[in-house]
């Protein structure tokens, strides 16, 4: 699992924008590394972040969480 630090203000993005950004981050980080998932952090705090349906998740995020955002899924 990879810990990804996000800047202040990430939570000001709309839920839809956050989910799109997270999908992109998850697929990028897990593409060419040993990481199979990510967690977003600010300082020492793990952030609750939305999946594409808007549900807040605090567990590590994986490609399966964002598969609905892939081009073939629509």
QUIWOFEN-V455947 format. One record per residue. SS is DSSP state (~ for helix, > for strand, _ for the rest). D_FIRST is the distance of its C-alpha to the first C-alpha in whole Angstrom. Layout:
SS,D_FIRST
SS,D_FIRST
//
This chain:
_,0
>,4
>,7
>,10
>,13
_,16
_,19
_,22
_,23
~,21
~,22
~,25
_,24
_,25
~,23
~,24
~,23
~,20
~,19
~,20
~,18
~,15
~,15
~,16
~,13
~,10
~,13
~,13
~,10
~,9
~,13
_,13
_,10
_,8
_,5
_,6
_,5
>,5
>,7
>,11
>,12
>,16
_,17
_,16
>,16
>,13
_,15
_,16
>,16
>,18
_,17
_,20
_,23
_,22
_,21
>,18
>,15
_,13
_,11
_,7
>,9
_,9
~,12
~,14
~,14
~,16
~,18
~,21
~,21
_,21
~,25
~,26
~,25
_,28
//
